[in-house]
Amino acid sequence: MVLHMGLFGIGPIVSFISSELVSQRHRSLIQSVCLGINFSAVIISTFTILPLFSAIKAYAFLILYVLPCSFSILILFAKLPETKGREIHEIVAQLRGKKHLSKFDRLIIKLKADE
């Protein structure tokens, strides 16, 4: 449940990240899965907020919203690379842990820049 709530904390960002970092071929599938998990988290939080509020009062908001959002922001700042002015091949290579691009990847980037 905490994983779902963490994904709920970054709700709108899910559609941007999945469309940027996934190839066109798989984009619709990945976005559907991400948004399905996001909507599931919204439903779970909707049905759990009132019982939690009755039991622990205002701390329910801390548990369901503040903590997951704070955790998600920390993960985003730590793991998400800057994408401004960079090609998708460079970003994916960085996420995979490659420090240097292959000659083929550099050639593709150069060809796209020349277009």
DOKEPA-341894 format. One line per field, with one value per atom (N, C-alpha, C, O): residue number from 1; residue in one letter; atom name; z, y, x. Coordinates in nm, 3 decimals, padded with zeros to 5 digits. Atoms other than C-alpha are relative to their C-alpha. Example, Ala and Ser with C-alpha at 12.3 -4.5 7.8 and 13.67 -1.06 7.14 Angstrom:
vopa: 1,1,1,1,2,2,2,2
guba: A,A,A,A,S,S,S,S
voti: N,CA,C,O,N,CA,C,O
w: 00.000,00.780,00.000,00.066,-00.006,00.714,00.073,00.090
v: -00.119,-00.450,00.120,00.118,-00.119,-00.106,00.109,00.220
u: 00.089,01.230,00.090,00.194,-00.082,01.367,-00.077,-00.026
# end
This chain:
vopa: 1,1,1,1,2,2,2,2,3,3,3,3,4,4,4,4,5,5,5,5,6,6,6,6,7,7,7,7,8,8,8,8,9,9,9,9,10,10,10,10,11,11,11,11,12,12,12,12,13,13,13,13,14,14,14,14,15,15,15,15,16,16,16,16,17,17,17,17,18,18,18,18,19,19,19,19,20,20,20,20,21,21,21,21,22,22,22,22,23,23,23,23,24,24,24,24,25,25,25,25,26,26,26,26,27,27,27,27,28,28,28,28,29,29,29,29,30,30,30,30,31,31,31,31,32,32,32,32,33,33,33,33,34,34,34,34,35,35,35,35,36,36,36,36,37,37,37,37,38,38,38,38,39,39,39,39,40,40,40,40,41,41,41,41,42,42,42,42,43,43,43,43,44,44,44,44,45,45,45,45,46,46,46,46,47,47,47,47,48,48,48,48,49,49,49,49,50,50,50,50,51,51,51,51,52,52,52,52,53,53,53,53,54,54,54,54,55,55,55,55,56,56,56,56,57,57,57,57,58,58,58,58,59,59,59,59,60,60,60,60,61,61,61,61,62,62,62,62,63,63,63,63,64,64,64,64,65,65,65,65,66,66,66,66,67,67,67,67,68,68,68,68,69,69,69,69,70,70,70,70,71,71,71,71,72,72,72,72,73,73,73,73,74,74,74,74,75,75,75,75,76,76,76,76,77,77,77,77,78,78,78,78,79,79,79,79,80,80,80,80,81,81,81,81,82,82,82,82,83,83,83,83,84,84,84,84,85,85,85,85,86,86,86,86,87,87,87,87,88,88,88,88,89,89,89,89,90,90,90,90,91,91,91,91,92,92,92,92,93,93,93,93,94,94,94,94,95,95,95,95,96,96,96,96,97,97,97,97,98,98,98,98,99,99,99,99,100,100,100,100,101,101,101,101,102,102,102,102,103,103,103,103,104,104,104,104,105,105,105,105,106,106,106,106,107,107,107,107,108,108,108,108,109,109,109,109,110,110,110,110,111,111,111,111,112,112,112,112,113,113,113,113,114,114,114,114,115,115,115,115
guba: M,M,M,M,V,V,V,V,L,L,L,L,H,H,H,H,M,M,M,M,G,G,G,G,L,L,L,L,F,F,F,F,G,G,G,G,I,I,I,I,G,G,G,G,P,P,P,P,I,I,I,I,V,V,V,V,S,S,S,S,F,F,F,F,I,I,I,I,S,S,S,S,S,S,S,S,E,E,E,E,L,L,L,L,V,V,V,V,S,S,S,S,Q,Q,Q,Q,R,R,R,R,H,H,H,H,R,R,R,R,S,S,S,S,L,L,L,L,I,I,I,I,Q,Q,Q,Q,S,S,S,S,V,V,V,V,C,C,C,C,L,L,L,L,G,G,G,G,I,I,I,I,N,N,N,N,F,F,F,F,S,S,S,S,A,A,A,A,V,V,V,V,I,I,I,I,I,I,I,I,S,S,S,S,T,T,T,T,F,F,F,F,T,T,T,T,I,I,I,I,L,L,L,L,P,P,P,P,L,L,L,L,F,F,F,F,S,S,S,S,A,A,A,A,I,I,I,I,K,K,K,K,A,A,A,A,Y,Y,Y,Y,A,A,A,A,F,F,F,F,L,L,L,L,I,I,I,I,L,L,L,L,Y,Y,Y,Y,V,V,V,V,L,L,L,L,P,P,P,P,C,C,C,C,S,S,S,S,F,F,F,F,S,S,S,S,I,I,I,I,L,L,L,L,I,I,I,I,L,L,L,L,F,F,F,F,A,A,A,A,K,K,K,K,L,L,L,L,P,P,P,P,E,E,E,E,T,T,T,T,K,K,K,K,G,G,G,G,R,R,R,R,E,E,E,E,I,I,I,I,H,H,H,H,E,E,E,E,I,I,I,I,V,V,V,V,A,A,A,A,Q,Q,Q,Q,L,L,L,L,R,R,R,R,G,G,G,G,K,K,K,K,K,K,K,K,H,H,H,H,L,L,L,L,S,S,S,S,K,K,K,K,F,F,F,F,D,D,D,D,R,R,R,R,L,L,L,L,I,I,I,I,I,I,I,I,K,K,K,K,L,L,L,L,K,K,K,K,A,A,A,A,D,D,D,D,E,E,E,E
voti: N,CA,C,O,N,CA,C,O,N,CA,C,O,N,CA,C,O,N,CA,C,O,N,CA,C,O,N,CA,C,O,N,CA,C,O,N,CA,C,O,N,CA,C,O,N,CA,C,O,N,CA,C,O,N,CA,C,O,N,CA,C,O,N,CA,C,O,N,CA,C,O,N,CA,C,O,N,CA,C,O,N,CA,C,O,N,CA,C,O,N,CA,C,O,N,CA,C,O,N,CA,C,O,N,CA,C,O,N,CA,C,O,N,CA,C,O,N,CA,C,O,N,CA,C,O,N,CA,C,O,N,CA,C,O,N,CA,C,O,N,CA,C,O,N,CA,C,O,N,CA,C,O,N,CA,C,O,N,CA,C,O,N,CA,C,O,N,CA,C,O,N,CA,C,O,N,CA,C,O,N,CA,C,O,N,CA,C,O,N,CA,C,O,N,CA,C,O,N,CA,C,O,N,CA,C,O,N,CA,C,O,N,CA,C,O,N,CA,C,O,N,CA,C,O,N,CA,C,O,N,CA,C,O,N,CA,C,O,N,CA,C,O,N,CA,C,O,N,CA,C,O,N,CA,C,O,N,CA,C,O,N,CA,C,O,N,CA,C,O,N,CA,C,O,N,CA,C,O,N,CA,C,O,N,CA,C,O,N,CA,C,O,N,CA,C,O,N,CA,C,O,N,CA,C,O,N,CA,C,O,N,CA,C,O,N,CA,C,O,N,CA,C,O,N,CA,C,O,N,CA,C,O,N,CA,C,O,N,CA,C,O,N,CA,C,O,N,CA,C,O,N,CA,C,O,N,CA,C,O,N,CA,C,O,N,CA,C,O,N,CA,C,O,N,CA,C,O,N,CA,C,O,N,CA,C,O,N,CA,C,O,N,CA,C,O,N,CA,C,O,N,CA,C,O,N,CA,C,O,N,CA,C,O,N,CA,C,O,N,CA,C,O,N,CA,C,O,N,CA,C,O,N,CA,C,O,N,CA,C,O,N,CA,C,O,N,CA,C,O,N,CA,C,O,N,CA,C,O,N,CA,C,O,N,CA,C,O,N,CA,C,O,N,CA,C,O,N,CA,C,O,N,CA,C,O,N,CA,C,O,N,CA,C,O,N,CA,C,O,N,CA,C,O,N,CA,C,O,N,CA,C,O,N,CA,C,O
w: 00.000,00.000,00.000,-00.064,-00.003,00.073,-00.139,-00.178,00.136,-00.278,-00.086,-00.162,00.077,-00.429,00.042,-00.041,-00.047,-00.211,-00.044,-00.071,00.052,-00.315,-00.146,-00.188,00.139,-00.675,-00.011,-00.104,00.000,-00.591,00.025,-00.027,-00.032,-00.455,-00.122,-00.124,00.120,-00.797,-00.117,-00.232,00.098,-00.985,-00.137,-00.234,00.133,-01.269,-00.069,-00.192,00.059,-01.321,-00.074,-00.166,00.059,-01.414,-00.152,-00.225,00.144,-01.757,-00.075,-00.190,00.067,-01.839,-00.006,-00.110,-00.005,-01.730,-00.091,-00.165,00.083,-01.899,-00.148,-00.227,00.142,-02.228,-00.046,-00.164,00.038,-02.224,-00.008,-00.095,-00.013,-02.130,-00.062,-00.044,00.061,-02.326,-00.151,-00.196,00.145,-02.698,-00.043,00.031,00.052,-02.913,-00.006,00.013,00.014,-02.960,00.128,00.122,-00.128,-02.589,00.083,00.196,-00.078,-02.481,00.053,00.170,-00.045,-02.467,00.108,00.201,-00.101,-02.269,00.134,00.238,-00.124,-02.013,00.065,00.187,-00.057,-01.972,00.060,00.163,-00.055,-01.921,00.134,00.227,-00.126,-01.652,00.110,00.222,-00.100,-01.475,00.048,00.168,-00.041,-01.479,00.072,00.160,-00.073,-01.368,00.145,00.235,-00.137,-01.064,00.073,00.191,-00.061,-01.000,00.040,00.151,-00.032,-01.017,00.114,00.197,-00.111,-00.788,00.132,00.233,-00.122,-00.534,00.043,00.162,-00.033,-00.554,00.063,00.161,-00.056,-00.490,00.140,00.230,-00.133,-00.198,00.101,00.212,-00.095,-00.038,00.027,00.139,-00.020,-00.090,00.102,00.187,-00.090,00.093,00.136,00.228,-00.130,00.373,00.082,00.201,-00.074,00.468,00.113,00.222,-00.105,00.663,00.119,00.233,-00.119,00.880,00.075,00.198,-00.068,00.949,00.073,00.183,-00.067,01.029,00.128,00.228,-00.121,01.274,00.109,00.228,-00.098,01.441,00.052,00.173,-00.045,01.452,-00.033,-00.023,00.027,01.355,-00.114,-00.216,00.110,01.149,-00.041,-00.148,00.038,01.153,-00.121,-00.184,00.119,00.881,-00.126,-00.218,00.117,00.632,-00.010,-00.119,-00.002,00.738,-00.057,-00.138,00.044,00.680,-00.148,-00.221,00.137,00.352,-00.105,-00.222,00.102,00.183,00.019,-00.075,-00.021,00.339,-00.009,-00.080,00.002,00.397,-00.138,-00.184,00.135,00.055,-00.098,-00.181,00.091,-00.127,00.028,-00.065,-00.035,00.062,-00.046,-00.099,00.044,-00.007,-00.152,-00.204,00.147,-00.377,-00.052,-00.150,00.043,-00.409,00.020,-00.064,-00.024,-00.254,-00.106,-00.155,00.103,-00.499,-00.134,-00.207,00.126,-00.793,-00.009,-00.112,00.003,-00.700,-00.004,-00.064,-00.006,-00.635,-00.127,-00.169,00.109,-00.933,-00.138,-00.236,00.131,-01.215,-00.062,-00.002,00.062,-01.457,-00.063,-00.092,00.071,-01.611,-00.147,-00.206,00.139,-01.958,-00.096,-00.217,00.086,-02.090,-00.096,-00.055,00.102,-02.417,-00.029,-00.093,00.021,-02.422,-00.083,-00.078,00.080,-02.659,00.089,00.193,-00.077,-02.537,00.018,00.121,-00.010,-02.609,00.112,00.181,-00.108,-02.372,00.137,00.229,-00.128,-02.095,00.038,00.152,-00.027,-02.127,00.034,00.122,-00.030,-02.132,00.142,00.212,-00.137,-01.811,00.102,00.204,-00.093,-01.643,00.007,00.111,00.000,-01.746,00.065,00.089,-00.068,-01.585,-00.092,-00.047,00.093,-01.898,00.012,00.010,-00.009,-01.864,-00.138,-00.158,00.134,-02.233,-00.099,-00.082,00.104,-02.538,-00.101,-00.122,00.105,-02.806,-00.125,-00.135,00.124,-03.149,-00.076,-00.138,00.069,-03.290,00.060,-00.013,-00.065,-03.033,-00.033,-00.057,00.036,-03.103,-00.143,-00.173,00.139,-03.476,-00.016,-00.092,00.006,-03.426,00.052,-00.008,-00.057,-03.208,-00.099,-00.117,00.096,-03.467,-00.120,-00.166,00.113,-03.750,00.034,-00.049,-00.040,-03.556,00.017,-00.012,-00.018,-03.474,-00.134,-00.145,00.133,-03.843,-00.073,-00.167,00.069,-03.944,00.017,-00.035
v: -00.119,00.000,00.126,00.226,-00.115,00.236,00.027,00.143,-00.017,00.174,00.070,00.161,-00.065,00.267,00.145,00.233,-00.137,00.574,00.086,00.205,-00.075,00.676,00.038,00.146,-00.032,00.656,00.103,00.183,-00.100,00.857,00.139,00.238,-00.128,01.130,00.071,00.193,-00.060,01.185,-00.014,-00.022,00.025,01.141,00.062,-00.012,-00.060,01.394,-00.023,-00.020,00.018,01.332,-00.133,-00.147,00.133,00.969,00.006,-00.063,-00.004,01.059,00.066,00.030,-00.064,01.284,-00.091,-00.103,00.085,01.045,-00.121,-00.156,00.119,00.742,00.032,-00.050,-00.034,00.924,00.042,00.027,-00.042,01.060,-00.116,-00.118,00.101,00.747,-00.135,-00.231,00.125,00.480,00.021,00.127,-00.012,00.411,00.011,-00.026,-00.021,00.493,-00.131,-00.132,00.130,00.125,-00.046,-00.107,00.047,00.062,00.111,00.086,-00.115,00.407,-00.013,00.016,00.007,00.344,-00.106,-00.085,00.105,00.022,00.049,00.030,-00.048,00.180,00.109,00.111,-00.106,00.487,-00.057,-00.009,00.062,00.267,-00.067,-00.056,00.066,00.065,00.103,00.089,-00.103,00.375,00.072,00.093,-00.070,00.554,-00.092,-00.046,00.096,00.237,-00.012,-00.017,00.005,00.214,00.131,00.129,-00.130,00.586,00.008,00.051,-00.003,00.556,-00.095,-00.066,00.093,00.252,00.063,00.047,-00.068,00.455,00.107,00.126,-00.101,00.734,-00.065,-00.013,00.070,00.488,-00.051,-00.038,00.051,00.328,00.114,00.100,-00.111,00.664,00.060,00.106,-00.054,00.779,-00.082,-00.026,00.084,00.481,-00.022,-00.072,00.019,00.475,00.128,00.122,-00.125,00.843,00.019,00.061,-00.020,00.852,-00.094,-00.047,00.084,00.543,00.039,00.036,-00.044,00.663,00.131,00.150,-00.128,01.013,-00.021,00.048,00.031,00.867,-00.059,-00.034,00.067,00.663,00.089,00.091,-00.074,00.899,00.149,00.219,-00.143,01.238,00.053,-00.013,-00.068,01.473,-00.070,-00.042,00.073,01.238,-00.090,-00.136,00.080,01.041,00.068,00.000,-00.073,01.313,-00.010,-00.017,00.015,01.288,-00.136,-00.145,00.135,00.913,-00.021,-00.080,00.028,00.912,00.097,00.060,-00.098,01.227,00.058,00.058,-00.072,01.407,-00.092,-00.061,00.091,01.114,-00.060,-00.056,00.053,00.946,00.107,00.081,-00.107,01.279,00.043,00.065,-00.038,01.371,-00.107,-00.074,00.110,01.029,00.000,-00.022,-00.002,01.056,00.115,00.098,-00.114,01.400,-00.030,00.005,00.036,01.270,-00.098,-00.084,00.096,00.978,00.069,00.041,-00.072,01.210,00.082,00.078,-00.080,01.444,-00.086,-00.048,00.085,01.157,-00.082,-00.103,00.096,00.931,00.051,-00.005,-00.045,01.129,00.096,00.198,-00.088,01.280,00.123,00.124,-00.119,01.624,-00.035,-00.093,00.039,01.584,00.118,00.099,-00.118,01.939,00.005,00.000,-00.012,01.965,-00.129,-00.126,00.128,01.595,-00.093,-00.084,00.098,01.316,-00.119,-00.143,00.114,01.011,-00.107,-00.174,00.102,00.785,00.032,-00.059,-00.040,00.982,-00.024,-00.071,00.016,00.974,-00.147,-00.184,00.144,00.600,-00.060,-00.145,00.050,00.532,00.037,-00.044,-00.041,00.730,-00.082,-00.121,00.078,00.545,-00.146,-00.210,00.138,00.211,-00.011,-00.121,00.001,00.312,00.012,00.002,-00.018,00.364,00.142,00.239,-00.134,00.651,00.058,00.179,-00.046,00.667,-00.067,-00.183,00.055,00.618,-00.077,-00.047,00.073,00.369,00.087,00.190,-00.076,00.490,00.005,00.107,00.005,00.381,00.101,00.172,-00.096,00.584,00.144,00.228,-00.134,00.891,00.035,00.149,-00.021,00.849,00.033,00.122,-00.026,00.835,00.140,00.212,-00.133,01.146,00.107,00.208,-00.096,01.328,00.011,00.122,-00.002,01.230,00.072,00.146,-00.068,01.348,00.149,00.229,-00.142,01.677,00.070,00.189,-00.060,01.735,00.019,00.098,-00.007,01.689,00.133,00.153
u: 00.083,00.000,00.088,00.054,-00.088,00.287,00.057,00.073,-00.049,00.424,-00.104,-00.072,00.106,00.089,-00.018,-00.040,00.017,00.064,00.118,00.101,-00.114,00.414,-00.021,00.018,00.031,00.302,-00.112,-00.114,00.107,-00.008,00.058,00.007,-00.062,00.217,00.058,00.068,-00.055,00.369,-00.096,-00.053,00.105,00.042,00.016,00.031,-00.008,00.064,00.134,00.142,-00.132,00.434,00.010,00.091,-00.006,00.368,-00.019,00.052,00.024,00.233,00.114,00.141,-00.112,00.528,00.122,00.186,-00.119,00.800,-00.016,00.075,00.018,00.650,00.002,00.047,-00.003,00.609,00.140,00.172,-00.135,00.965,00.099,00.185,-00.103,01.155,-00.034,00.040,00.041,00.971,-00.011,-00.053,00.010,00.987,-00.146,-00.238,00.135,00.687,-00.079,-00.201,00.065,00.613,-00.070,-00.177,00.054,00.548,-00.063,-00.105,00.044,00.435,-00.143,-00.168,00.140,00.060,-00.019,-00.097,00.010,00.100,00.055,-00.009,-00.063,00.334,-00.084,-00.101,00.084,00.114,-00.127,-00.173,00.121,-00.191,00.028,-00.051,-00.036,-00.015,00.026,-00.023,-00.032,00.120,-00.126,-00.144,00.122,-00.214,-00.097,-00.171,00.083,-00.395,00.044,-00.040,-00.052,-00.168,-00.032,-00.067,00.030,-00.218,-00.148,-00.180,00.143,-00.598,-00.034,-00.119,00.021,-00.585,00.040,-00.028,-00.044,-00.391,-00.098,-00.122,00.101,-00.648,-00.122,-00.176,00.117,-00.931,00.030,-00.053,-00.037,-00.746,00.004,-00.049,-00.008,-00.674,-00.137,-00.163,00.135,-01.032,-00.078,-00.147,00.077,-01.175,00.066,00.002,-00.065,-00.918,00.011,00.041,-00.021,-00.909,-00.102,-00.064,00.101,-01.238,00.018,00.012,-00.025,-01.174,00.127,00.130,-00.122,-00.820,-00.020,00.032,00.025,-00.940,-00.082,-00.060,00.077,-01.192,00.088,00.067,-00.085,-00.920,00.112,00.135,-00.118,-00.621,-00.007,00.094,00.026,-00.768,00.089,00.104,-00.070,-00.552,00.130,00.184,-00.120,-00.252,-00.025,00.071,00.032,-00.434,00.051,00.098,-00.050,-00.340,00.152,00.207,-00.145,00.022,00.039,00.131,-00.032,00.025,-00.033,00.046,00.045,-00.167,00.053,00.059,-00.037,-00.041,00.140,00.219,-00.126,00.255,00.121,00.216,-00.114,00.488,00.026,00.141,-00.027,00.440,00.047,00.134,-00.042,00.471,00.144,00.221,-00.136,00.787,00.100,00.206,-00.086,00.938,00.014,00.124,-00.004,00.847,00.085,00.158,-00.081,01.006,00.149,00.231,-00.139,01.328,00.051,00.163,-00.038,01.335,00.017,00.112,-00.009,01.269,00.129,00.197,-00.121,01.553,00.126,00.226,-00.119,01.792,00.020,00.134,-00.014,01.718,-00.034,00.015,00.045,01.559,00.101,00.134,-00.099,01.809,-00.065,-00.184,00.046,01.779,-00.013,00.079,00.025,01.627,00.000,-00.013,00.008,01.632,00.118,00.234,-00.103,01.823,00.075,00.180,-00.067,01.914,-00.088,-00.211,00.072,01.816,-00.039,00.021,00.051,01.624,00.108,00.112,-00.104,01.924,00.099,00.146,-00.091,02.145,-00.063,00.003,00.070,01.885,-00.010,00.016,00.014,01.822,00.135,00.145,-00.135,02.196,00.041,00.102,-00.033,02.237,-00.078,-00.023,00.081,01.951,00.047,00.035,-00.051,02.101,00.137,00.186,-00.129,02.429,00.118,00.232,-00.111,02.635,00.052,-00.024,-00.058,02.875,00.026,00.019,-00.031,02.961,-00.094,-00.130,00.086,02.741,00.085,00.203,-00.070,02.834,00.010,-00.057,-00.016,02.944,-00.132,-00.164,00.128,02.610,-00.098,-00.168,00.090,02.416,00.040,-00.047,-00.045,02.631,-00.034,-00.070,00.034,02.572,-00.149,-00.185,00.145,02.194,-00.030,-00.110,00.022,02.204,00.045,-00.024,-00.051,02.414,-00.094,-00.122,00.092,02.179,-00.131,-00.185,00.124,01.874,00.023,-00.065,-00.029,02.044,00.014,-00.017,-00.015,02.119,-00.133,-00.141,00.130,01.754,-00.068,-00.178
# end
